[in-house]
Amino acid sequence: QDSLDNITLFSVITIMSFFIMIPIVLGLEGVKFTPAHLEGAGLNVKQVATRSLLAALCFHAYQQVSYMILQRVSPVTHSVGNCVKRVVVIVTSVLFFRTPVSAVNSIGTGVALAGVFLYSRVKRIKPK
């Protein structure tokens, strides 16, 4: 009796979810995703398919890496890492897209960074 590791289990769940969701999507959306319908909406079918596949592969790889990291660190450390990642994504997108930032956004980002800093300091002080 072989047990599945977390990464293999995640892959199997992802594949099963895809097939389970097909009838639900067709029931709710109908057949709006046919090539003729997409072309009628002014979209390039090949470009939509390529970008959708690329997005799906990137997200799946992201989830795989997340599971691998979670196996090596504590859940709290993993959660703090996710907070740092979100702050980095927000700051990068603000700089790249030159999005105006409100005072509330700045305070929220500051609180997140301060929390990560304080967590890392406490983690070093706390005995194992």
N, C-alpha and C positions, 0 to 999 in steps of 0.2 A: 504494500500500500504506500505509494509515493504521495507526498504532500507537495502542493504547489508553493513556490516562493512568492513573495509579494509582487514582484515584477511580472511573473508569468500569470499570476492570478489577475492582475490589473489588465494585462493584454487580453485574456480570455473574456473578462467582463466587458471590456470595450467592444470587442467583436460581437459578443452576444447582444449588447445594448443596441448596436447598429442594426442588427437584423430584427430585433424586437420593435424598434422605433419606425421601421419602414412602413408597416400598415397604419400606424398612428399618424405619421406625417402625411401619407396619401389620403387618409380619412379627413384630416383637418385642412390640408392645403390643396388637395386634389392633385391634378397633374400640371401644376404651374411650372414645373421645372423641366419640361420637355425642351429640346433644342429649338423647336419652332416658337414656343412661347417666349423663351429667353431672347431669341433674335428679334421677335416682334416688339419686345420691350427695349430694343436698341442695345442689347448687350452682346459682347463677343463671347460665344459659347466656349471656345477653346481657352480663352483667357480666364473665364469664370471657373472652368473645370481645373485648370492648372493652379490657379490661386487657391481654390478650395482644397485641393489635394495637398498643396504646400502648407497651408494653414493647419490642416488636420495632422500632417506629419510632424510639424513643429510643436503643436500642442501635445501630441502623444509623446514625443521625445522629452518635452518639458515635464510631463507627468512621470515618465520613467525616471528621470534624473531626480525628481522630487522624492520618489519612493526610495531610491538608492541612498539619498542623503538622510532620509528619515530613519533608515536602518542603522546609520552610523552615529547619529546625534540624538539628543533627547528631544521629545516633542516640543518643549518650551524653546529650546535653541532653534529648532526648525521654524517655529512660529515667529520668533524674533527675526530670523533670516528673511522670512516672507515679508515682514514689515519693512525691513531695509530695502528689499527688492522693490517694493511698491513706491517707496520714497525715491529711489534712484530712477524708476520709470517716470514718475511724475516730474521730477526735476529735469530729467533729460528731455521729456516731451515739451516742457515749458520753454527750455532753452532752444530746442530745435524748431518748434513751431511758433515761438515768440508769443505764447499765449499770455495775456495779462493775468496777473495773480492778485486775488483780493487779500485783504488782511486776514480773513478767516482761514483761507488756504495756507497762508504763510504761518499762522499760528499752529495749525494742524500739523504741518510738516515739521515745524520746530518741536512740537510735543512728541511726535514720533521719533525724531532723531534723539531727543533728550532721553526718551524711554529706552532706546537701544543702548545709548551710552551708559546710562545708570545700570541697566541689566548686565552689561559686560563688566562694569566695575564690581558689582555685587558678586557676580559669578567668580571673579578672581579672589575675592576676600573669603567667600564661603569655603570651609574645609570640605574635602571630598568625602 
